[in-house]
Amino acid sequence: MTTYSSELKDSILTKLLAPNNVGVPQLAAQTGIPRDTLYGRRREAL
């Protein structure tokens, strides 16, 4: 299991949530973080 720094988590959430609203598949391709992880982080933040 990969652990991510809190700074990276915060920056990812900033990109996922409004007003940026970058799509999860696009962000997964850019960062290399699995889509399931990104969907889970977004769900937790909302």
C-alpha positions as CSV (number, residue, x, y, z in Angstrom):
1,M,0.0,0.0,0.0
2,T,1.3,3.4,-1.0
3,T,1.1,6.3,1.4
4,Y,0.8,9.8,0.2
5,S,1.9,13.0,2.0
6,S,-0.8,15.3,3.4
7,E,0.4,18.0,1.0
8,L,-0.2,15.8,-2.0
9,K,-3.6,14.7,-0.7
10,D,-4.6,18.4,-0.2
11,S,-3.4,19.4,-3.7
12,I,-5.3,16.4,-5.2
13,L,-8.5,17.3,-3.4
14,T,-8.1,20.9,-4.5
15,K,-8.0,19.8,-8.1
16,L,-10.9,17.4,-7.7
17,L,-13.4,19.7,-6.0
18,A,-15.0,22.9,-7.2
19,P,-14.1,25.3,-8.7
20,N,-11.4,23.3,-10.5
21,N,-13.4,20.0,-11.0
22,V,-10.7,18.1,-12.8
23,G,-12.0,14.6,-13.8
24,V,-10.8,11.6,-11.9
25,P,-9.6,9.7,-15.0
26,Q,-7.7,12.7,-16.2
27,L,-6.1,13.3,-12.8
28,A,-5.2,9.6,-12.4
29,A,-3.4,9.8,-15.8
30,Q,-1.5,12.9,-14.7
31,T,-0.5,11.7,-11.3
32,G,-0.3,8.0,-11.6
33,I,-2.6,7.6,-8.5
34,P,-5.2,4.8,-9.1
35,R,-8.7,6.0,-10.0
36,D,-10.2,4.0,-7.1
37,T,-8.0,5.9,-4.7
38,L,-9.0,9.3,-6.1
39,Y,-12.7,8.4,-6.1
40,G,-12.4,7.3,-2.5
41,R,-10.7,10.5,-1.5
42,R,-13.3,12.6,-3.2
43,R,-16.1,10.7,-1.6
44,E,-14.5,11.2,1.9
45,A,-14.1,14.9,1.3
46,L,-17.7,15.4,0.3
